[in-house]
Amino acid sequence: MSLAGKTLFITGASRGIGLAIALRAARDGANIVVAAKTAEAHPKLEGTIFTAAEEIEKAGGKALPLQLDIRDDAAVEAAMAQTAQHFGGIDIVVNNASAINLAPVATLEMKRFDLMHQINARGTYLVSRVALPYLAKSGNPHILMLSPPLDMKTKWFAGHTGYSMAKFGMSLVVLGLAGETKGRIGVNALWPRTTIATAAVKNLLGGDALMRSSRRPDILADAAHRIFLKDAKSFSGHFLIDDTFLAGEGVTDFDPYRADPTQPLAPDFFVPDDIPAPASASYAPLVK
């Protein structure tokens, strides 16, 4: 089973987790739309839609780089139409684009609050909504959100309420849309147990030290790949933690995913206490 010939529309695919998911699908020979804002090189962020497209082509896939701001309704509609025209349809949508600001309520400016909600919650809703008629024509359509399980506890909100509201907003789209499309489209959420070695972790959360205590984006790419191979008619409405899901799929060795095998792993936000790490995951978390 593979994703050969399938078309994936991935937001935020110019780097990090989105690009890793794209490259895993590309190895199967999939078509990838790199839908992201970065068209020119950034001094602090590696990758553009064009460099990502080059990597995808080298990995064995076909790429269509599209500069896209998912806050723009007309632009999202045009991008979906261009995708369908270019590749003949859309099979999978990955809502990966996200904005983060961990300021508390007292100091989070409303323009920052609005930005997170426009990209995370509204952007995910918009991209998913516009994709529906295209996905309806696919033989095995999936929508995947990179968002957490809906675990409503104070500890996941206190200190960064604005970000948590926006991120859980993505998961609320999963909850509702999975019900609305039951038996037709697989709508699921995927979230990492640990921090992931991306530019956001390095620049916004913990620098090089936290990068070394993270897993590589490949763990999410492998998990997403397995989700996309599931029967969309029956596999929907799930809120999955990467290593727990992969363990259920038969994966036993998680050490290759570590950025630095000598360092303990740092736990991510929003992982529910009632979803324990697999015994085989060698999970030695840092204490937060």
C-alpha positions in Angstrom: 0.0 0.0 0.0 1.3 3.5 -0.9 0.2 7.0 -1.7 1.4 6.7 -5.3 -0.6 9.1 -7.5 -2.5 10.6 -4.6 -2.6 14.4 -4.3 -1.9 16.0 -0.9 -2.6 19.7 -0.1 -0.4 20.6 2.8 -0.4 24.0 4.5 2.8 25.2 6.1 4.8 22.6 4.0 7.8 24.8 3.3 9.6 23.4 6.4 9.4 21.4 9.6 6.5 18.9 10.1 4.6 19.9 7.0 7.7 19.3 4.8 8.4 16.0 6.6 4.9 14.7 5.8 5.3 15.9 2.2 8.7 14.1 1.8 7.3 10.8 3.2 4.4 10.9 0.8 6.8 11.9 -2.0 8.8 8.7 -1.5 5.6 6.8 -2.6 5.3 9.0 -5.7 2.6 11.3 -4.5 1.7 14.7 -5.7 2.3 17.5 -3.2 1.0 21.0 -3.0 3.3 23.1 -0.9 0.8 25.7 0.3 2.7 28.2 2.5 3.6 31.9 2.8 7.4 31.8 2.5 8.4 32.4 -1.1 11.7 34.2 -0.3 14.5 33.0 2.0 14.2 34.2 5.6 17.3 34.8 7.7 16.0 32.8 10.7 13.8 30.2 8.9 15.1 27.6 6.5 13.1 26.8 3.4 10.7 28.3 1.0 7.9 26.8 -1.1 10.4 26.5 -3.9 13.1 24.7 -2.0 10.5 22.4 -0.5 9.2 21.6 -4.0 12.8 20.7 -5.1 13.2 18.3 -2.2 9.9 16.7 -2.9 10.8 16.2 -6.6 14.2 14.7 -5.5 12.3 12.3 -3.1 10.2 10.9 -6.0 7.1 13.0 -5.8 5.6 15.8 -7.9 5.3 19.2 -6.4 3.3 22.4 -7.0 4.5 25.3 -4.9 1.8 27.8 -4.1 2.3 30.9 -2.0 -0.8 31.0 0.2 -2.1 33.0 3.1 -4.8 30.7 4.6 -6.5 33.8 6.1 -7.5 34.8 2.6 -10.8 33.2 1.5 -10.4 33.9 -2.2 -6.8 32.8 -2.2 -7.7 29.4 -0.6 -10.5 28.8 -3.1 -8.1 29.7 -6.0 -5.4 27.4 -4.6 -7.7 24.5 -4.3 -9.0 25.0 -7.8 -5.5 25.3 -9.2 -4.5 22.1 -7.4 -7.5 20.2 -8.8 -6.7 21.5 -12.3 -3.0 20.7 -12.1 -3.2 17.2 -10.6 -6.7 16.2 -11.4 -8.2 16.3 -7.9 -7.4 16.4 -4.2 -7.2 13.3 -2.0 -5.7 14.5 1.3 -5.6 17.8 3.1 -3.1 18.4 5.9 -3.8 21.4 8.1 -0.4 22.0 9.5 0.0 25.8 9.3 0.0 27.3 12.7 0.9 30.4 14.7 2.2 30.4 18.3 2.6 33.0 21.0 2.8 31.8 24.6 2.1 35.1 26.3 -0.4 35.1 29.2 -3.7 37.0 28.9 -2.4 40.1 30.6 0.3 40.7 28.0 -1.0 39.1 24.8 -1.9 41.9 22.5 -5.1 41.4 20.6 -3.5 41.6 17.2 -1.4 38.6 18.2 -4.5 36.8 19.6 -6.3 37.5 16.4 -3.4 36.2 14.2 -3.4 32.9 16.0 -7.1 32.4 15.7 -7.1 33.5 12.1 -4.4 31.0 11.1 -5.0 28.1 13.5 -8.8 27.9 14.1 -10.3 29.9 11.2 -7.6 28.9 8.7 -8.1 25.2 9.4 -11.9 25.6 9.2 -11.6 27.5 5.9 -9.1 25.1 4.2 -11.2 22.1 5.3 -14.4 23.7 4.1 -13.2 24.6 0.7 -11.6 21.2 0.2 -14.8 19.2 0.8 -16.2 19.2 -2.7 -12.9 18.1 -4.1 -12.4 15.4 -1.5 -15.9 14.1 -2.2 -14.6 12.9 -5.6 -11.6 11.0 -4.1 -11.7 7.2 -3.4 -10.1 7.5 0.0 -10.2 11.1 1.2 -8.6 12.3 4.4 -8.3 15.6 6.4 -5.6 15.7 9.0 -5.1 18.4 11.6 -1.8 18.8 13.5 -3.7 19.6 16.7 -4.1 18.1 20.2 -6.7 15.9 21.9 -9.5 17.9 23.5 -8.3 17.6 27.1 -10.0 20.5 28.9 -7.7 21.0 31.9 -6.5 24.3 33.5 -2.8 23.3 33.0 -3.2 23.4 29.2 -4.5 27.0 29.3 -3.0 28.8 32.2 -0.1 30.9 31.1 -0.9 30.8 27.3 -4.7 31.0 27.1 -4.8 32.7 23.7 -2.6 30.0 22.1 -4.4 27.1 23.7 -7.8 28.5 22.5 -6.5 28.8 19.0 -4.9 25.4 18.9 -7.8 23.6 20.5 -9.9 25.4 17.9 -8.3 23.3 15.3 -9.3 20.2 17.2 -12.9 21.4 17.5 -13.0 21.4 13.7 -12.0 17.7 13.8 -14.7 16.9 16.3 -17.5 18.5 14.3 -16.3 17.8 10.8 -15.7 14.1 11.5 -19.4 13.9 12.5 -20.6 15.8 9.5 -18.6 13.7 7.0 -18.9 10.3 8.8 -18.6 7.4 6.5 -17.3 9.6 3.7 -14.1 11.4 4.7 -11.6 10.5 7.4 -11.1 13.5 9.6 -8.4 13.1 12.3 -6.0 14.9 14.5 -2.3 14.0 15.2 -0.2 15.4 17.9 3.4 14.7 19.2 4.1 13.4 22.6 7.4 15.2 22.7 8.7 18.5 21.4 9.7 18.2 17.7 12.9 19.6 16.3 11.6 22.4 14.2 12.4 26.1 13.7 9.5 27.0 16.1 11.0 25.0 18.9 14.4 26.4 18.4 13.4 30.1 17.9 10.4 30.4 20.2 10.6 27.7 22.9 14.0 26.5 24.0 16.9 27.0 21.5 19.4 24.3 20.8 19.1 22.6 24.1 15.4 21.8 23.6 16.1 20.8 20.0 18.4 18.1 21.3 15.7 16.9 23.7 13.2 16.6 20.9 12.2 14.0 18.3 12.6 14.6 14.6 9.6 15.5 12.5 9.9 12.1 10.8 7.8 10.5 13.6 4.8 12.6 12.6 5.5 12.0 9.0 5.4 8.2 9.5 2.3 8.4 11.6 0.5 10.6 9.1 1.5 8.2 6.2 -0.2 5.3 8.1 -3.3 7.4 8.7 -3.7 8.2 5.0 -3.6 4.5 4.2 -6.5 3.8 6.5 -10.0 3.4 5.2 -11.4 6.9 5.4 -15.0 5.6 5.7 -14.3 4.0 9.0 -11.1 5.6 10.4 -12.3 9.1 11.5 -12.8 11.3 14.5 -9.6 10.1 16.2 -7.2 12.3 18.3 -3.9 10.5 18.0 -0.6 10.8 19.8 2.2 9.9 17.5 4.1 7.2 19.4 1.0 5.6 20.9 -0.6 5.4 17.4 2.6 4.0 15.8 3.0 1.4 18.6 -0.5 0.3 17.8 0.6 -0.1 14.2 3.5 -2.4 15.2 6.3 0.1 15.6 8.6 -1.0 18.5 11.8 1.1 18.0 11.4 4.8 18.6 15.1 5.7 19.2 15.8 6.5 15.6 13.3 9.4 15.9 15.4 11.1 18.7 17.3 14.3 17.6 20.0 13.4 20.2 19.8 9.8 21.7 21.9 11.0 24.7 19.3 13.5 25.9 16.0 12.8 27.7 12.9 13.8 25.8 11.0 16.9 26.5 7.2 16.5 26.7 5.0 18.7 24.5 2.0 20.6 25.5 -1.5 19.1 25.6 -0.7 15.4 25.9 -3.4 13.9 28.1 -2.3 12.0 31.2 -4.5 9.0 30.3 -2.6 8.3 27.1 0.7 6.8 28.4 3.8 6.5 26.3 4.4 3.0 24.8 6.7 0.9 26.9 9.0 0.5 24.0 9.4 4.3 23.4 12.4 4.8 25.9 10.6 7.9 27.1 12.6 9.7 29.8 10.9 13.0 29.9 12.2 16.3 31.3 10.2 17.7 34.1 8.3 20.9 33.3 
